[in-house]
Amino acid sequence: MTLSWKIVIDCADPHAQAAFWSAALGYTIEDNSVLIEQLLAAGHIDSSMITTVSGRAAFRGLQAVRHPDDPVQEITGTGLGRRLLFQQVPEPKTVKNRLHLDLHAGPEHRRAEVARLCELGATVLQEVKEPGTEHVMMSDPEGNEFCVQ
């Protein structure tokens, strides 16, 4: 049996994180408005659990981004492939991530990609030049580390 998966990232503002990462990766922000309407109509959620983002209903504390070429479950708008789910939590990030994303731009595009990500709100933490690797350690707008290779 092959398992499906997604990476869940705790954050303060899932919609801002989704906007950053969708732009950073060229991913699509998931549209869960149909699912939200179904859940509201069935009484499974109430209006305090939703917000409006870009003119459509969205979960207040969750937002996912998905690869644009991957399949989508039509009933829910949920991606069925490569996904990042941003989940709102009350506590701030306090320590280094135990898991991070590596973005592979290639040596010829690394500098331009780092500049583009900085324009989106990322921060350069460190440039690493070691035997066998050269990459830039960065953080997203909420301080989650990632690398550009």
C-alpha positions as CSV (number, residue, x, y, z in Angstrom):
1,M,0.0,0.0,0.0
2,T,1.3,3.5,-0.9
3,L,0.3,6.3,1.5
4,S,-0.6,9.8,0.5
5,W,1.0,12.6,2.6
6,K,1.2,16.3,3.2
7,I,3.6,18.4,5.2
8,V,1.8,20.4,7.9
9,I,3.5,23.6,9.1
10,D,2.4,25.3,12.3
11,C,2.1,29.0,12.0
12,A,0.4,32.2,13.3
13,D,-1.2,33.3,10.0
14,P,-2.0,30.4,7.6
15,H,-3.3,32.6,4.9
16,A,-0.2,34.8,4.8
17,Q,2.0,31.7,4.8
18,A,0.0,30.1,2.0
19,A,0.4,33.3,0.0
20,F,4.2,33.4,0.5
21,W,4.7,29.7,-0.3
22,S,2.3,29.6,-3.3
23,A,4.4,32.4,-4.8
24,A,7.7,30.9,-3.7
25,L,6.9,27.5,-5.2
26,G,4.5,28.4,-8.0
27,Y,1.8,26.4,-6.2
28,T,-1.9,27.0,-6.1
29,I,-3.8,28.0,-3.0
30,E,-6.5,25.5,-2.4
31,D,-10.1,26.6,-2.7
32,N,-12.1,24.8,0.0
33,S,-15.2,27.0,-0.4
34,V,-17.4,24.2,-1.7
35,L,-16.4,22.0,1.3
36,I,-17.0,24.9,3.7
37,E,-20.5,25.4,2.3
38,Q,-21.3,21.7,2.7
39,L,-20.0,21.7,6.3
40,L,-21.9,24.9,7.2
41,A,-25.1,23.5,5.7
42,A,-24.7,20.2,7.6
43,G,-24.1,22.1,10.9
44,H,-20.6,20.6,11.3
45,I,-19.0,24.0,11.5
46,D,-20.2,27.5,12.3
47,S,-19.3,30.9,10.8
48,S,-16.7,31.5,13.5
49,M,-14.5,28.9,11.9
50,I,-14.4,30.6,8.5
51,T,-13.1,33.8,7.0
52,T,-13.1,35.4,3.5
53,V,-9.8,35.4,1.5
54,S,-9.7,36.8,-2.0
55,G,-13.5,36.8,-2.2
56,R,-14.1,33.2,-1.2
57,A,-14.8,31.3,2.0
58,A,-11.7,29.8,3.7
59,F,-11.1,28.0,7.0
60,R,-9.9,30.6,9.5
61,G,-7.1,28.4,11.0
62,L,-6.0,26.3,8.0
63,Q,-4.9,26.9,4.4
64,A,-3.1,24.6,2.0
65,V,-1.2,25.0,-1.2
66,R,-0.7,22.3,-3.8
67,H,1.3,21.7,-6.9
68,P,-0.8,23.0,-9.9
69,D,-0.4,19.8,-11.9
70,D,-1.6,17.4,-9.2
71,P,-5.1,16.0,-9.0
72,V,-7.8,17.7,-6.8
73,Q,-10.8,16.1,-5.1
74,E,-13.6,18.0,-6.7
75,I,-16.0,17.7,-3.8
76,T,-13.7,19.3,-1.3
77,G,-11.1,21.2,-3.3
78,T,-8.4,19.3,-1.5
79,G,-5.2,18.5,-3.4
80,L,-4.3,14.8,-3.8
81,G,-0.6,15.3,-4.4
82,R,2.2,17.5,-3.3
83,R,0.8,19.8,-0.6
84,L,1.8,22.1,2.3
85,L,-0.9,22.7,4.9
86,F,-0.5,25.7,7.2
87,Q,-2.2,25.3,10.5
88,Q,-2.7,28.1,13.0
89,V,-1.3,27.5,16.5
90,P,-1.4,30.0,19.4
91,E,2.3,29.7,20.4
92,P,5.1,31.4,18.5
93,K,8.0,29.6,16.9
94,T,10.8,29.4,19.5
95,V,13.5,27.0,18.2
96,K,15.1,25.8,15.0
97,N,12.9,23.6,12.8
98,R,13.5,19.8,13.0
99,L,12.3,19.6,9.4
100,H,12.8,22.0,6.5
101,L,12.3,22.3,2.8
102,D,15.1,22.5,0.3
103,L,14.3,24.4,-2.8
104,H,16.5,23.3,-5.8
105,A,17.2,26.3,-8.0
106,G,20.6,25.2,-9.2
107,P,23.9,27.0,-8.9
108,E,23.2,29.2,-11.9
109,H,19.9,30.4,-10.6
110,R,20.5,30.4,-6.8
111,R,21.3,34.1,-6.4
112,A,18.3,35.3,-8.5
113,E,16.0,32.9,-6.6
114,V,17.2,34.1,-3.2
115,A,16.6,37.7,-4.3
116,R,13.1,36.8,-5.5
117,L,12.3,35.0,-2.3
118,C,13.5,38.0,-0.3
119,E,11.2,40.3,-2.3
120,L,8.3,37.9,-1.2
121,G,9.3,38.4,2.4
122,A,12.0,35.7,3.1
123,T,15.2,36.5,5.0
124,V,18.7,35.2,4.3
125,L,20.1,33.6,7.5
126,Q,23.4,32.2,6.2
127,E,25.3,31.4,3.1
128,V,26.8,27.9,3.4
129,K,29.9,26.9,1.4
130,E,31.2,23.5,2.6
131,P,32.9,20.7,0.7
132,G,30.1,19.0,-1.4
133,T,27.5,21.7,-0.8
134,E,26.7,25.3,-1.4
135,H,23.4,26.7,-0.4
136,V,21.6,29.6,1.2
137,M,19.8,29.1,4.5
138,M,16.7,31.3,4.6
139,S,13.6,31.8,6.7
140,D,10.0,32.5,5.6
141,P,8.0,35.5,6.9
142,E,7.3,33.6,10.2
143,G,10.8,32.4,10.7
144,N,10.6,28.8,9.4
145,E,13.9,27.8,8.0
146,F,14.4,26.5,4.5
147,C,17.3,26.2,2.1
148,V,17.9,27.3,-1.5
149,Q,20.3,24.9,-3.3
